[in-house]
Amino acid sequence: MTNFDWTTFTRRIAIKAKLSDIYNAWTKASEIEIWFLSKAVYFDPKLNQLDNDKSIEKGCSYEWNWYLYDTTERGTIMDANGKDFIQFTFAGDCLVDVKLTIQHDYVIVELTQKNIPTDDHSKQGIRLGCDSGWSFFLVNLKSVYEGGLDLRNKDNSIKGMLNN
């Protein structure tokens, strides 16, 4: 594992959907809750809460919660171009880039998480943990937008599953 890059990873998935639908899936609280979060709250740069159906912009911030976890992730939207690119802080000072491209009848979602610290805690919790988490949630994004099936486990009595 001497050549393993602990500081970044990229995951890609093809989703048969409209580009605008997938962009909205990342940029509106009402949409990101359908496949990723139990609760999303976005704030404009003046810290006023955005309506659930309003798209984020550069300078907005967020508070995210997941099913079965008592933690709140907070971060900043570093870029949101209104069409095919979003960048936000995540897991501390990490950056997540979400790039959307069209290929045939598919939207290719390319997610890169970078600036991951290289201490042992970050290697395990962020590099390996986020890689696993994003991989599942990207599959869930595809499932929801192609077939309507949400694969997330929301049952608090069953923890430690692949799908939570």
RAJOVEN-V837846 format. One record per pair of residues at least 4 apart in sequence whose C-alpha atoms are under 7 Angstrom apart, sorted by sequence separation. I is the first residue (numbers start at 0). J is the second residue. D is the distance in whole Angstrom. If there is no record, write none. Layout:
i:I j:J d:D
i:I j:J d:D
This chain:
i:16 j:20 d:7
i:17 j:21 d:7
i:18 j:22 d:6
i:19 j:23 d:6
i:20 j:24 d:6
i:21 j:25 d:7
i:22 j:26 d:6
i:23 j:27 d:6
i:27 j:31 d:6
i:28 j:32 d:6
i:31 j:35 d:6
i:32 j:36 d:4
i:42 j:46 d:5
i:43 j:47 d:5
i:49 j:53 d:6
i:55 j:59 d:6
i:80 j:84 d:6
i:88 j:92 d:6
i:89 j:93 d:5
i:101 j:105 d:6
i:102 j:106 d:6
i:117 j:121 d:6
i:118 j:122 d:6
i:119 j:123 d:6
i:120 j:124 d:6
i:121 j:125 d:5
i:122 j:126 d:5
i:123 j:127 d:5
i:124 j:128 d:5
i:125 j:129 d:5
i:126 j:130 d:6
i:127 j:131 d:6
i:128 j:132 d:6
i:129 j:133 d:6
i:130 j:134 d:6
i:131 j:135 d:6
i:132 j:136 d:6
i:133 j:137 d:6
i:134 j:138 d:6
i:135 j:139 d:6
i:136 j:140 d:6
i:137 j:141 d:6
i:138 j:142 d:6
i:139 j:143 d:6
i:140 j:144 d:6
i:141 j:145 d:6
i:142 j:146 d:6
i:143 j:147 d:4
i:159 j:163 d:7
i:31 j:36 d:6
i:32 j:37 d:6
i:42 j:47 d:5
i:43 j:48 d:6
i:79 j:84 d:6
i:80 j:85 d:7
i:88 j:93 d:6
i:89 j:94 d:6
i:101 j:106 d:5
i:102 j:107 d:7
i:116 j:121 d:6
i:117 j:122 d:6
i:121 j:126 d:6
i:122 j:127 d:6
i:123 j:128 d:6
i:124 j:129 d:7
i:142 j:147 d:6
i:143 j:148 d:5
i:24 j:30 d:5
i:25 j:31 d:5
i:32 j:38 d:6
i:42 j:48 d:4
i:43 j:49 d:6
i:64 j:70 d:7
i:79 j:85 d:4
i:88 j:94 d:5
i:89 j:95 d:7
i:100 j:106 d:6
i:101 j:107 d:6
i:115 j:121 d:7
i:142 j:148 d:6
i:143 j:149 d:5
i:23 j:30 d:6
i:24 j:31 d:5
i:32 j:39 d:6
i:41 j:48 d:6
i:42 j:49 d:5
i:64 j:71 d:5
i:78 j:85 d:5
i:79 j:86 d:7
i:87 j:94 d:6
i:88 j:95 d:6
i:99 j:106 d:6
i:100 j:107 d:5
i:142 j:149 d:7
i:41 j:49 d:6
i:63 j:71 d:6
i:64 j:72 d:7
i:78 j:86 d:5
i:86 j:94 d:7
i:87 j:95 d:5
i:99 j:107 d:6
i:100 j:108 d:7
i:62 j:71 d:6
i:63 j:72 d:5
i:77 j:86 d:5
i:78 j:87 d:7
i:86 j:95 d:5
i:87 j:96 d:7
i:99 j:108 d:5
i:62 j:72 d:6
i:63 j:73 d:6
i:76 j:86 d:6
i:77 j:87 d:5
i:86 j:96 d:4
i:98 j:108 d:6
i:99 j:109 d:6
i:115 j:125 d:7
i:139 j:149 d:6
i:152 j:162 d:6
i:28 j:39 d:5
i:62 j:73 d:5
i:76 j:87 d:4
i:85 j:96 d:6
i:86 j:97 d:6
i:97 j:108 d:7
i:98 j:109 d:5
i:115 j:126 d:7
i:139 j:150 d:6
i:151 j:162 d:5
i:152 j:163 d:5
i:28 j:40 d:6
i:61 j:73 d:6
i:62 j:74 d:7
i:75 j:87 d:6
i:76 j:88 d:7
i:85 j:97 d:5
i:97 j:109 d:6
i:98 j:110 d:7
i:150 j:162 d:7
i:151 j:163 d:6
i:28 j:41 d:7
i:61 j:74 d:5
i:74 j:87 d:7
i:75 j:88 d:5
i:84 j:97 d:6
i:85 j:98 d:7
i:97 j:110 d:5
i:44 j:58 d:5
i:60 j:74 d:6
i:61 j:75 d:6
i:74 j:88 d:5
i:84 j:98 d:5
i:96 j:110 d:6
i:97 j:111 d:7
i:43 j:58 d:7
i:44 j:59 d:5
i:60 j:75 d:4
i:74 j:89 d:6
i:83 j:98 d:6
i:84 j:99 d:6
i:95 j:110 d:7
i:96 j:111 d:5
i:43 j:59 d:5
i:59 j:75 d:6
i:60 j:76 d:6
i:83 j:99 d:5
i:95 j:111 d:6
i:96 j:112 d:6
i:42 j:59 d:5
i:43 j:60 d:7
i:58 j:75 d:7
i:59 j:76 d:5
i:83 j:100 d:7
i:95 j:112 d:4
i:41 j:59 d:7
i:42 j:60 d:5
i:58 j:76 d:5
i:94 j:112 d:6
i:95 j:113 d:6
i:41 j:60 d:6
i:42 j:61 d:6
i:57 j:76 d:5
i:58 j:77 d:6
i:93 j:112 d:7
i:94 j:113 d:5
i:41 j:61 d:4
i:56 j:76 d:7
i:57 j:77 d:5
i:93 j:113 d:6
i:94 j:114 d:6
i:40 j:61 d:6
i:41 j:62 d:7
i:57 j:78 d:5
i:93 j:114 d:5
i:29 j:51 d:5
i:40 j:62 d:5
i:56 j:78 d:7
i:57 j:79 d:5
i:93 j:115 d:6
i:28 j:51 d:5
i:29 j:52 d:6
i:39 j:62 d:6
i:40 j:63 d:7
i:56 j:79 d:5
i:27 j:51 d:6
i:28 j:52 d:6
i:39 j:63 d:5
i:27 j:52 d:6
i:38 j:63 d:6
i:39 j:64 d:7
i:27 j:53 d:6
i:38 j:64 d:5
i:27 j:54 d:5
i:36 j:63 d:7
i:37 j:64 d:6
i:38 j:65 d:7
i:135 j:162 d:7
i:26 j:54 d:5
i:27 j:55 d:7
i:36 j:64 d:6
i:37 j:65 d:5
i:26 j:55 d:5
i:36 j:65 d:5
i:37 j:66 d:5
i:36 j:66 d:7
i:22 j:82 d:6
i:22 j:83 d:6
i:19 j:82 d:7
i:67 j:153 d:7
i:66 j:153 d:6
i:18 j:106 d:6
i:67 j:155 d:6
i:15 j:104 d:6
i:16 j:105 d:6
i:17 j:106 d:7
i:15 j:105 d:4
i:16 j:106 d:6
i:14 j:105 d:5
i:15 j:106 d:6
i:13 j:105 d:6
i:14 j:106 d:5
i:13 j:106 d:6
i:14 j:107 d:6
i:13 j:107 d:5
i:12 j:107 d:6
i:13 j:108 d:6
i:11 j:107 d:7
i:12 j:108 d:5
i:11 j:108 d:5
i:12 j:109 d:7
i:11 j:109 d:4
i:10 j:109 d:6
i:11 j:110 d:6
i:9 j:109 d:7
i:10 j:110 d:5
i:9 j:110 d:6
i:10 j:111 d:7
i:35 j:136 d:6
i:9 j:111 d:4
i:8 j:111 d:6
i:9 j:112 d:7
i:8 j:112 d:6
i:7 j:112 d:5
i:8 j:113 d:7
i:34 j:139 d:6
i:7 j:113 d:4
i:34 j:140 d:5
i:6 j:113 d:6
i:7 j:114 d:6
i:6 j:114 d:6
i:7 j:115 d:6
i:6 j:115 d:4
i:34 j:143 d:6
i:5 j:115 d:7
i:6 j:116 d:6
i:6 j:117 d:7
i:5 j:117 d:6
i:34 j:149 d:6
i:5 j:122 d:6
i:5 j:126 d:6
i:10 j:134 d:7
i:12 j:137 d:7
i:14 j:141 d:5
i:16 j:144 d:7
i:16 j:145 d:7
i:15 j:145 d:6
i:14 j:145 d:7
